[in-house]
Each structure stands twice: as C-alpha cells, then as structure tokens.
Amino acid sequence: MKSVTYLLAAAMLILSVVACEKKDYPVGLSEYEHHYYAIFVPNNNSAVTVSRSQAALLKFPVQFYSTFTRSYDAVARYAVTTAGMNNPAVRGQDFDIVDKNGVVIPSADTSYNIIFPQAKQAMDTIYIKLLNNAAPGSRRMEIQILENKTAQFYVDVFSTAFRRPVTIN
C-alpha cells in the first residue's frame, strides 16, 4: 500500500510540473546585446605539458559566444605571459605564436588578436610553434584570453577557461 501511495505522489508531482504555465522570457537585456565571451575549449584552465621537439603546432581552440550578427567585427585578445614563473619560456627561442600555416604573427607586446567577423558565434584556434631550444630544463608560459572592452562591444572571459599554462619539456 505504501508503494502505491508513493507512486501516486510521484505521479502528481510530475503532472504538476508538466502542467505549469510556460512563460516566454526576453532573449536578453539591452545592456548585454554587445557583450560576448571568448573561452578555451575544453571549458577549463588545465595545464598542458609538451615536448620541446614536437614538430606539430600546438593548437588551443577558442570558442566565441554570440547570438547576433553585427555590422562590426568583434576582437578577442590574448597574450603570452611568464610573469612570476621560474624558467620562463622565451618567445623566439622556445616558441613562436603563428597562424595555421606556421607563419609567425608579429607582436610588439606579446598580445594578439582573434577577429570574429560580424561578431558571429564561431570557433578559432591559437597556434604555437615550438622551436626545440636545446637549453636544459623545462620552460613555462601561460596563454591568457584577455577581456577586450571597446565603445562598440565587450569580449569577456569565463574564470573557468581563460588561461592555458604550458610547460615545455
């Protein structure tokens, strides 16, 4: 008898949830219409360890979240940092930031751009070429997606997926 009572109670609970009135909520608030997110995929800040002799490019996929098509291009920014690290990796000696064809992308300050045409949702990739530096010991660096706020848009980050620590062995 108890099992029948429990089954009836569960059925009534399920029926009450299914019978609830469905409400239509607005897609978003106007103050967030030009607010986007760029994050590493997978959605975490996990560290990566690679061999310095690796010939293939390191690939770090980046997801750009948007539900709109705009008249402007949204720009996600990223940088390579070694601040506070022991045995920091050196750009031009241990690694280079390159495009998908392995061509070095110049930077005056270690920051780079990923352009998302018309601010459409898309995936792109950050590529790193290892230079097989013969210096002994591990080298470390961190790739960080940066916030980019302009008068037109704001490309934000998730705290759970904005950095990729890299150790080169």
VOPAGU-2260 file (C-alpha; in pm, 1 decimal, decimal comma):
REM VOPAGU-2260
SITE   aa  ch    i         X         Y         Z
SITE  MET   A    0       0,0       0,0       0,0
SITE  LYS   A    1     287,5     236,8      79,8
SITE  SER   A    2     436,0     183,3    -266,1
SITE  VAL   A    3     103,5     277,5    -429,7
SITE  THR   A    4      91,8     595,7    -220,5
SITE  TYR   A    5     448,6     684,3    -322,5
SITE  LEU   A    6     373,7     614,2    -688,3
SITE  LEU   A    7      62,6     835,2    -674,9
SITE  ALA   A    8     256,8    1115,4    -504,7
SITE  ALA   A    9     534,2    1093,5    -766,4
SITE  ALA   A   10     279,5    1093,9   -1049,9
SITE  MET   A   11     105,3    1400,1    -906,5
SITE  LEU   A   12     437,6    1581,3    -869,2
SITE  ILE   A   13     533,1    1505,7   -1229,9
SITE  LEU   A   14     186,5    1609,8   -1351,8
SITE  SER   A   15     203,7    1939,1   -1162,3
SITE  VAL   A   16     544,4    2020,9   -1315,8
SITE  VAL   A   17     426,7    1934,5   -1667,5
SITE  ALA   A   18     106,5    2136,1   -1627,8
SITE  CYS   A   19     288,4    2456,3   -1525,2
SITE  GLU   A   20     231,8    2757,0   -1746,8
SITE  LYS   A   21     520,0    2817,0   -1984,9
SITE  LYS   A   22     646,7    3175,0   -1985,7
SITE  ASP   A   23     834,4    3348,0   -2262,9
SITE  TYR   A   24    1129,9    3543,0   -2130,7
SITE  PRO   A   25    1315,2    3803,5   -2336,7
SITE  VAL   A   26    1627,6    3685,2   -2516,9
SITE  GLY   A   27    1845,8    3927,3   -2327,1
SITE  LEU   A   28    1880,4    4263,6   -2168,9
SITE  SER   A   29    1973,3    4553,0   -2395,8
SITE  GLU   A   30    2282,2    4631,9   -2188,3
SITE  TYR   A   31    2421,1    4288,3   -2282,6
SITE  GLU   A   32    2342,8    4294,3   -2655,5
SITE  HIS   A   33    2705,5    4374,3   -2740,9
SITE  HIS   A   34    2859,5    4156,1   -2469,1
SITE  TYR   A   35    3033,1    3839,4   -2591,3
SITE  TYR   A   36    3251,6    3565,7   -2443,8
SITE  ALA   A   37    3570,9    3401,2   -2567,2
SITE  ILE   A   38    3693,1    3090,7   -2384,0
SITE  PHE   A   39    3929,8    2798,8   -2424,9
SITE  VAL   A   40    3782,5    2463,7   -2526,1
SITE  PRO   A   41    3750,7    2246,1   -2327,7
SITE  ASN   A   42    3599,5    2482,6   -2074,5
SITE  ASN   A   43    3873,4    2464,8   -1811,4
SITE  ASN   A   44    4209,3    2616,0   -1715,8
SITE  SER   A   45    4400,6    2288,5   -1730,2
SITE  ALA   A   46    4775,0    2283,3   -1778,8
SITE  VAL   A   47    4943,2    2136,6   -2085,8
SITE  THR   A   48    5285,6    1970,2   -2095,8
SITE  VAL   A   49    5458,1    1922,1   -2431,5
SITE  SER   A   50    5791,5    1801,9   -2563,5
SITE  ARG   A   51    6019,9    2074,8   -2697,3
SITE  SER   A   52    6095,1    1854,7   -3000,7
SITE  GLN   A   53    5728,1    1834,9   -3103,3
SITE  ALA   A   54    5709,4    1926,7   -3471,2
SITE  ALA   A   55    5331,3    1968,6   -3492,7
SITE  LEU   A   56    5183,9    2304,6   -3397,5
SITE  LEU   A   57    5021,7    2330,5   -3055,7
SITE  LYS   A   58    4654,3    2406,5   -3104,5
SITE  PHE   A   59    4437,4    2582,3   -2848,3
SITE  PRO   A   60    4074,2    2606,2   -2966,0
SITE  VAL   A   61    3883,7    2920,7   -2867,8
SITE  GLN   A   62    3503,6    2942,1   -2867,5
SITE  PHE   A   63    3343,1    3281,3   -2931,2
SITE  TYR   A   64    2986,9    3302,0   -2796,1
SITE  SER   A   65    2735,9    3529,0   -2968,7
SITE  THR   A   66    2372,6    3508,6   -3074,3
SITE  PHE   A   67    2385,4    3804,5   -3313,2
SITE  THR   A   68    2520,9    3915,4   -3648,2
SITE  ARG   A   69    2661,3    4268,3   -3631,4
SITE  SER   A   70    2793,8    4533,1   -3869,3
SITE  TYR   A   71    3129,5    4526,4   -3686,9
SITE  ASP   A   72    3392,6    4259,9   -3624,9
SITE  ALA   A   73    3440,3    4155,8   -3261,7
SITE  VAL   A   74    3800,1    4116,6   -3148,4
SITE  ALA   A   75    3910,7    3874,3   -2879,8
SITE  ARG   A   76    4256,2    3944,2   -2738,1
SITE  TYR   A   77    4507,2    3700,6   -2593,0
SITE  ALA   A   78    4857,8    3725,6   -2456,2
SITE  VAL   A   79    5153,1    3511,3   -2358,9
SITE  THR   A   80    5272,7    3575,2   -2005,9
SITE  THR   A   81    5561,1    3443,0   -1799,0
SITE  ALA   A   82    5524,4    3682,1   -1503,4
SITE  GLY   A   83    5638,2    3523,4   -1177,8
SITE  MET   A   84    5733,1    3192,4   -1339,0
SITE  ASN   A   85    6053,8    3000,4   -1280,5
SITE  ASN   A   86    6230,5    2908,8   -1605,9
SITE  PRO   A   87    6008,3    3126,6   -1828,4
SITE  ALA   A   88    5973,6    3032,8   -2194,6
SITE  VAL   A   89    6110,1    3295,2   -2432,1
SITE  ARG   A   90    5929,8    3392,2   -2749,8
SITE  GLY   A   91    6163,4    3347,9   -3046,0
SITE  GLN   A   92    6381,0    3096,2   -2858,2
SITE  ASP   A   93    6140,3    2841,0   -2710,3
SITE  PHE   A   94    5823,4    2913,0   -2909,5
SITE  ASP   A   95    5653,1    3144,3   -3157,4
SITE  ILE   A   96    5289,1    3241,9   -3195,1
SITE  VAL   A   97    5197,1    3150,7   -3552,6
SITE  ASP   A   98    4899,6    3124,0   -3785,8
SITE  LYS   A   99    4762,2    2789,6   -3905,4
SITE  ASN   A  100    5031,6    2778,9   -4176,8
SITE  GLY   A  101    5316,2    2822,9   -3927,2
SITE  VAL   A  102    5388,3    3186,8   -4022,8
SITE  VAL   A  103    5497,6    3394,0   -3721,9
SITE  ILE   A  104    5244,4    3655,7   -3610,7
SITE  PRO   A  105    5430,2    3973,2   -3511,2
SITE  SER   A  106    5354,6    4144,5   -3180,1
SITE  ALA   A  107    5511,8    4446,0   -3017,5
SITE  ASP   A  108    5397,0    4349,1   -2666,3
SITE  THR   A  109    5310,3    3973,2   -2651,3
SITE  SER   A  110    4937,9    4035,0   -2713,3
SITE  TYR   A  111    4747,9    3914,3   -3018,1
SITE  ASN   A  112    4400,8    3938,7   -3172,9
SITE  ILE   A  113    4145,6    3689,7   -3295,5
SITE  ILE   A  114    3889,9    3859,7   -3519,2
SITE  PHE   A  115    3535,2    3725,4   -3535,1
SITE  PRO   A  116    3373,5    3871,9   -3849,3
SITE  GLN   A  117    3034,2    4032,4   -3788,0
SITE  ALA   A  118    3057,1    3913,9   -3425,2
SITE  LYS   A  119    2908,0    3579,0   -3528,1
SITE  GLN   A  120    2948,9    3280,4   -3297,1
SITE  ALA   A  121    3247,0    3077,6   -3415,3
SITE  MET   A  122    3548,5    2868,8   -3319,2
SITE  ASP   A  123    3906,2    2972,0   -3390,6
SITE  THR   A  124    4245,6    2843,7   -3280,4
SITE  ILE   A  125    4559,8    2984,0   -3121,6
SITE  TYR   A  126    4866,8    2814,9   -3274,3
SITE  ILE   A  127    5208,8    2783,8   -3111,5
SITE  LYS   A  128    5520,1    2654,2   -3283,1
SITE  LEU   A  129    5785,3    2501,1   -3057,3
SITE  LEU   A  130    6143,3    2586,7   -3155,8
SITE  ASN   A  131    6324,8    2289,1   -2995,5
SITE  ASN   A  132    6550,7    2510,1   -2782,6
SITE  ALA   A  133    6844,8    2298,9   -2660,1
SITE  ALA   A  134    6870,5    2483,2   -2325,1
SITE  PRO   A  135    6835,5    2233,4   -2036,9
SITE  GLY   A  136    6528,9    2219,9   -1812,7
SITE  SER   A  137    6160,4    2288,8   -1854,9
SITE  ARG   A  138    6028,8    2622,1   -1979,3
SITE  ARG   A  139    5694,0    2768,9   -1874,1
SITE  MET   A  140    5444,9    3018,2   -2010,8
SITE  GLU   A  141    5074,5    3085,8   -1995,3
SITE  ILE   A  142    4838,1    3176,7   -2277,9
SITE  GLN   A  143    4561,7    3404,1   -2146,1
SITE  ILE   A  144    4248,1    3525,8   -2318,2
SITE  LEU   A  145    4205,3    3888,9   -2217,4
SITE  GLU   A  146    3894,5    4099,4   -2173,0
SITE  ASN   A  147    3852,3    4348,6   -2456,5
SITE  LYS   A  148    3613,2    4635,4   -2391,2
SITE  THR   A  149    3558,4    4896,2   -2661,8
SITE  ALA   A  150    3288,3    5155,9   -2732,8
SITE  GLN   A  151    3112,4    4903,0   -2963,3
SITE  PHE   A  152    3147,6    4571,8   -2780,9
SITE  TYR   A  153    3282,5    4384,4   -2481,3
SITE  VAL   A  154    3451,5    4046,4   -2526,6
SITE  ASP   A  155    3457,8    3891,3   -2181,9
SITE  VAL   A  156    3605,8    3565,0   -2046,2
SITE  PHE   A  157    3495,1    3283,8   -1815,5
SITE  SER   A  158    3702,2    3249,0   -1499,8
SITE  THR   A  159    3699,7    2873,5   -1563,0
SITE  ALA   A  160    3851,6    2886,0   -1913,3
SITE  PHE   A  161    4063,3    3194,9   -1979,4
SITE  ARG   A  162    4416,0    3058,6   -1936,3
SITE  ARG   A  163    4629,2    2766,5   -2054,2
SITE  PRO   A  164    4950,4    2709,0   -1855,5
SITE  VAL   A  165    5210,2    2542,7   -2080,4
SITE  THR   A  166    5523,8    2354,6   -1973,7
SITE  ILE   A  167    5777,7    2275,8   -2243,7
SITE  ASN   A  168    5996,6    1975,0   -2152,3
